[in-house]
Structures are given as C-alpha cells and as structure tokens.
C-alpha cells in the first residue's frame, strides 16, 4: 500500500472510535477513552493491569495501536473490557 492509498483509507477513520464484534456477534462502537486489561507484561504496563485507551491509531502496515499514557502499543497485547 502506498502513502496515497493509506491517506485515502485514513480519511474514514477516527482516533476516537473503534468498532468491535462482541462475544454474541453484535457490532459495537466504542468511543475513547475505553478500558482494556493488559494481557502481556510490557515496558511500563503489568499483566492484569486495567488501563484506559486514549486514542486508536494505525501504523503504515495497517496494524492497530492503542495510545495509553501517551505511548503506542499494539492492540494484541490487550483485551477490551466492555460493560
């Protein structure tokens, strides 16, 4: 994907919204901030810790990252906590 294609794709995304599919197959829209639980020990985050996602971003490789305490972490290190 070139930079023009990436820019076109990102026109339709927001750093403050994330669509998820729930355990019972419902599409749900989350707005930041939302809570996640850390599933792996990371630099400043401990496994099992509950933290707030401030923004949702995408890398050039189209991998989702969460901004937590001003730092970017790949989404797969977390489980989303929904009500």
CNS distance restraints for C-alpha pairs under 8 A (distance, minus, plus):
assign (resid   1 and name CA) (resid   5 and name CA) 6.09 0.50 0.50
assign (resid   1 and name CA) (resid   6 and name CA) 6.55 0.50 0.50
assign (resid   2 and name CA) (resid   6 and name CA) 6.28 0.50 0.50
assign (resid   3 and name CA) (resid   7 and name CA) 6.06 0.50 0.50
assign (resid   4 and name CA) (resid   8 and name CA) 6.22 0.50 0.50
assign (resid   5 and name CA) (resid   9 and name CA) 6.25 0.50 0.50
assign (resid   6 and name CA) (resid  10 and name CA) 6.14 0.50 0.50
assign (resid   6 and name CA) (resid  60 and name CA) 7.30 0.50 0.50
assign (resid   7 and name CA) (resid  11 and name CA) 6.34 0.50 0.50
assign (resid   8 and name CA) (resid  12 and name CA) 7.71 0.50 0.50
assign (resid   9 and name CA) (resid  13 and name CA) 7.38 0.50 0.50
assign (resid  10 and name CA) (resid  14 and name CA) 7.85 0.50 0.50
assign (resid  13 and name CA) (resid  17 and name CA) 7.86 0.50 0.50
assign (resid  14 and name CA) (resid  18 and name CA) 7.96 0.50 0.50
assign (resid  14 and name CA) (resid  56 and name CA) 7.63 0.50 0.50
assign (resid  15 and name CA) (resid  55 and name CA) 5.07 0.50 0.50
assign (resid  15 and name CA) (resid  56 and name CA) 4.62 0.50 0.50
assign (resid  15 and name CA) (resid  57 and name CA) 5.69 0.50 0.50
assign (resid  16 and name CA) (resid  31 and name CA) 5.58 0.50 0.50
assign (resid  16 and name CA) (resid  32 and name CA) 5.01 0.50 0.50
assign (resid  16 and name CA) (resid  33 and name CA) 7.63 0.50 0.50
assign (resid  16 and name CA) (resid  54 and name CA) 7.73 0.50 0.50
assign (resid  16 and name CA) (resid  55 and name CA) 5.50 0.50 0.50
assign (resid  16 and name CA) (resid  56 and name CA) 6.32 0.50 0.50
assign (resid  17 and name CA) (resid  29 and name CA) 6.78 0.50 0.50
assign (resid  17 and name CA) (resid  30 and name CA) 5.65 0.50 0.50
assign (resid  17 and name CA) (resid  31 and name CA) 4.67 0.50 0.50
assign (resid  17 and name CA) (resid  32 and name CA) 6.28 0.50 0.50
assign (resid  17 and name CA) (resid  55 and name CA) 7.99 0.50 0.50
assign (resid  17 and name CA) (resid  56 and name CA) 7.15 0.50 0.50
assign (resid  18 and name CA) (resid  29 and name CA) 5.79 0.50 0.50
assign (resid  18 and name CA) (resid  30 and name CA) 5.14 0.50 0.50
assign (resid  18 and name CA) (resid  31 and name CA) 6.54 0.50 0.50
assign (resid  18 and name CA) (resid  56 and name CA) 7.23 0.50 0.50
assign (resid  19 and name CA) (resid  27 and name CA) 6.78 0.50 0.50
assign (resid  19 and name CA) (resid  28 and name CA) 5.64 0.50 0.50
assign (resid  19 and name CA) (resid  29 and name CA) 4.52 0.50 0.50
assign (resid  19 and name CA) (resid  30 and name CA) 6.13 0.50 0.50
assign (resid  20 and name CA) (resid  27 and name CA) 5.81 0.50 0.50
assign (resid  20 and name CA) (resid  28 and name CA) 5.32 0.50 0.50
assign (resid  20 and name CA) (resid  29 and name CA) 6.42 0.50 0.50
assign (resid  20 and name CA) (resid  30 and name CA) 7.46 0.50 0.50
assign (resid  21 and name CA) (resid  25 and name CA) 5.59 0.50 0.50
assign (resid  21 and name CA) (resid  26 and name CA) 5.43 0.50 0.50
assign (resid  21 and name CA) (resid  27 and name CA) 4.65 0.50 0.50
assign (resid  21 and name CA) (resid  28 and name CA) 6.14 0.50 0.50
assign (resid  22 and name CA) (resid  26 and name CA) 5.22 0.50 0.50
assign (resid  22 and name CA) (resid  27 and name CA) 6.45 0.50 0.50
assign (resid  22 and name CA) (resid  28 and name CA) 6.93 0.50 0.50
assign (resid  30 and name CA) (resid  34 and name CA) 7.04 0.50 0.50
assign (resid  32 and name CA) (resid  53 and name CA) 6.40 0.50 0.50
assign (resid  32 and name CA) (resid  54 and name CA) 5.70 0.50 0.50
assign (resid  32 and name CA) (resid  55 and name CA) 6.14 0.50 0.50
assign (resid  33 and name CA) (resid  52 and name CA) 5.84 0.50 0.50
assign (resid  33 and name CA) (resid  53 and name CA) 5.20 0.50 0.50
assign (resid  33 and name CA) (resid  54 and name CA) 4.93 0.50 0.50
assign (resid  33 and name CA) (resid  55 and name CA) 7.07 0.50 0.50
assign (resid  34 and name CA) (resid  52 and name CA) 5.40 0.50 0.50
assign (resid  34 and name CA) (resid  53 and name CA) 5.40 0.50 0.50
assign (resid  34 and name CA) (resid  54 and name CA) 7.40 0.50 0.50
assign (resid  34 and name CA) (resid  80 and name CA) 7.91 0.50 0.50
assign (resid  34 and name CA) (resid  81 and name CA) 7.76 0.50 0.50
assign (resid  35 and name CA) (resid  50 and name CA) 6.67 0.50 0.50
assign (resid  35 and name CA) (resid  51 and name CA) 5.67 0.50 0.50
assign (resid  35 and name CA) (resid  52 and name CA) 4.54 0.50 0.50
assign (resid  35 and name CA) (resid  53 and name CA) 6.21 0.50 0.50
assign (resid  35 and name CA) (resid  80 and name CA) 6.30 0.50 0.50
assign (resid  35 and name CA) (resid  81 and name CA) 5.52 0.50 0.50
assign (resid  35 and name CA) (resid  82 and name CA) 7.62 0.50 0.50
assign (resid  36 and name CA) (resid  50 and name CA) 5.72 0.50 0.50
assign (resid  36 and name CA) (resid  51 and name CA) 5.61 0.50 0.50
assign (resid  36 and name CA) (resid  52 and name CA) 6.24 0.50 0.50
assign (resid  36 and name CA) (resid  53 and name CA) 7.03 0.50 0.50
assign (resid  36 and name CA) (resid  78 and name CA) 5.99 0.50 0.50
assign (resid  36 and name CA) (resid  79 and name CA) 5.41 0.50 0.50
assign (resid  36 and name CA) (resid  80 and name CA) 4.33 0.50 0.50
assign (resid  36 and name CA) (resid  81 and name CA) 5.18 0.50 0.50
assign (resid  37 and name CA) (resid  47 and name CA) 7.72 0.50 0.50
assign (resid  37 and name CA) (resid  48 and name CA) 5.81 0.50 0.50
assign (resid  37 and name CA) (resid  49 and name CA) 5.61 0.50 0.50
assign (resid  37 and name CA) (resid  50 and name CA) 4.44 0.50 0.50
assign (resid  37 and name CA) (resid  51 and name CA) 6.32 0.50 0.50
assign (resid  37 and name CA) (resid  78 and name CA) 5.51 0.50 0.50
assign (resid  37 and name CA) (resid  79 and name CA) 5.28 0.50 0.50
assign (resid  37 and name CA) (resid  80 and name CA) 6.47 0.50 0.50
assign (resid  37 and name CA) (resid  81 and name CA) 6.87 0.50 0.50
assign (resid  38 and name CA) (resid  45 and name CA) 7.08 0.50 0.50
assign (resid  38 and name CA) (resid  46 and name CA) 6.64 0.50 0.50
assign (resid  38 and name CA) (resid  47 and name CA) 4.98 0.50 0.50
assign (resid  38 and name CA) (resid  48 and name CA) 5.21 0.50 0.50
assign (resid  38 and name CA) (resid  49 and name CA) 5.42 0.50 0.50
assign (resid  38 and name CA) (resid  50 and name CA) 6.41 0.50 0.50
assign (resid  38 and name CA) (resid  51 and name CA) 7.53 0.50 0.50
assign (resid  38 and name CA) (resid  77 and name CA) 6.15 0.50 0.50
assign (resid  38 and name CA) (resid  78 and name CA) 4.67 0.50 0.50
assign (resid  38 and name CA) (resid  79 and name CA) 6.66 0.50 0.50
assign (resid  39 and name CA) (resid  47 and name CA) 5.20 0.50 0.50
assign (resid  39 and name CA) (resid  48 and name CA) 6.17 0.50 0.50
assign (resid  39 and name CA) (resid  77 and name CA) 5.38 0.50 0.50
assign (resid  39 and name CA) (resid  78 and name CA) 5.13 0.50 0.50
assign (resid  39 and name CA) (resid  79 and name CA) 6.66 0.50 0.50
assign (resid  40 and name CA) (resid  46 and name CA) 7.09 0.50 0.50
assign (resid  40 and name CA) (resid  47 and name CA) 4.93 0.50 0.50
assign (resid  40 and name CA) (resid  48 and name CA) 7.93 0.50 0.50
assign (resid  40 and name CA) (resid  77 and name CA) 5.65 0.50 0.50
assign (resid  40 and name CA) (resid  78 and name CA) 7.48 0.50 0.50
assign (resid  41 and name CA) (resid  45 and name CA) 6.09 0.50 0.50
assign (resid  41 and name CA) (resid  46 and name CA) 4.75 0.50 0.50
assign (resid  41 and name CA) (resid  47 and name CA) 4.71 0.50 0.50
assign (resid  42 and name CA) (resid  46 and name CA) 6.23 0.50 0.50
assign (resid  42 and name CA) (resid  47 and name CA) 7.59 0.50 0.50
assign (resid  45 and name CA) (resid  49 and name CA) 6.88 0.50 0.50
assign (resid  51 and name CA) (resid  68 and name CA) 7.37 0.50 0.50
assign (resid  52 and name CA) (resid  68 and name CA) 6.44 0.50 0.50
assign (resid  53 and name CA) (resid  66 and name CA) 5.99 0.50 0.50
assign (resid  53 and name CA) (resid  67 and name CA) 5.82 0.50 0.50
assign (resid  53 and name CA) (resid  68 and name CA) 5.15 0.50 0.50
assign (resid  54 and name CA) (resid  66 and name CA) 7.31 0.50 0.50
assign (resid  54 and name CA) (resid  67 and name CA) 5.46 0.50 0.50
assign (resid  54 and name CA) (resid  68 and name CA) 5.72 0.50 0.50
assign (resid  54 and name CA) (resid  69 and name CA) 7.52 0.50 0.50
assign (resid  54 and name CA) (resid  70 and name CA) 7.85 0.50 0.50
assign (resid  55 and name CA) (resid  66 and name CA) 5.96 0.50 0.50
assign (resid  55 and name CA) (resid  67 and name CA) 5.05 0.50 0.50
assign (resid  55 and name CA) (resid  68 and name CA) 7.53 0.50 0.50
assign (resid  56 and name CA) (resid  64 and name CA) 7.00 0.50 0.50
assign (resid  56 and name CA) (resid  65 and name CA) 5.92 0.50 0.50
assign (resid  56 and name CA) (resid  66 and name CA) 4.80 0.50 0.50
assign (resid  56 and name CA) (resid  67 and name CA) 6.19 0.50 0.50
assign (resid  57 and name CA) (resid  64 and name CA) 5.87 0.50 0.50
assign (resid  57 and name CA) (resid  65 and name CA) 5.22 0.50 0.50
assign (resid  57 and name CA) (resid  66 and name CA) 6.31 0.50 0.50
assign (resid  57 and name CA) (resid  67 and name CA) 7.40 0.50 0.50
assign (resid  58 and name CA) (resid  62 and name CA) 5.38 0.50 0.50
assign (resid  58 and name CA) (resid  63 and name CA) 5.44 0.50 0.50
assign (resid  58 and name CA) (resid  64 and name CA) 4.62 0.50 0.50
assign (resid  58 and name CA) (resid  65 and name CA) 5.88 0.50 0.50
assign (resid  59 and name CA) (resid  63 and name CA) 5.26 0.50 0.50
assign (resid  59 and name CA) (resid  64 and name CA) 6.57 0.50 0.50
assign (resid  59 and name CA) (resid  65 and name CA) 7.25 0.50 0.50
assign (resid  63 and name CA) (resid  74 and name CA) 7.34 0.50 0.50
assign (resid  64 and name CA) (resid  74 and name CA) 6.13 0.50 0.50
assign (resid  64 and name CA) (resid  75 and name CA) 5.77 0.50 0.50
assign (resid  65 and name CA) (resid  72 and name CA) 5.92 0.50 0.50
assign (resid  65 and name CA) (resid  73 and name CA) 5.24 0.50 0.50
assign (resid  65 and name CA) (resid  74 and name CA) 4.33 0.50 0.50
assign (resid  65 and name CA) (resid  75 and name CA) 5.15 0.50 0.50
assign (resid  66 and name CA) (resid  71 and name CA) 7.99 0.50 0.50
assign (resid  66 and name CA) (resid  72 and name CA) 5.57 0.50 0.50
assign (resid  66 and name CA) (resid  73 and name CA) 5.33 0.50 0.50
assign (resid  66 and name CA) (resid  74 and name CA) 6.26 0.50 0.50
assign (resid  66 and name CA) (resid  75 and name CA) 5.91 0.50 0.50
assign (resid  67 and name CA) (resid  71 and name CA) 5.26 0.50 0.50
assign (resid  67 and name CA) (resid  72 and name CA) 4.56 0.50 0.50
assign (resid  67 and name CA) (resid  73 and name CA) 6.47 0.50 0.50
assign (resid  68 and name CA) (resid  72 and name CA) 6.45 0.50 0.50
assign (resid  68 and name CA) (resid  73 and name CA) 7.40 0.50 0.50
assign (resid  73 and name CA) (resid  77 and name CA) 7.50 0.50 0.50
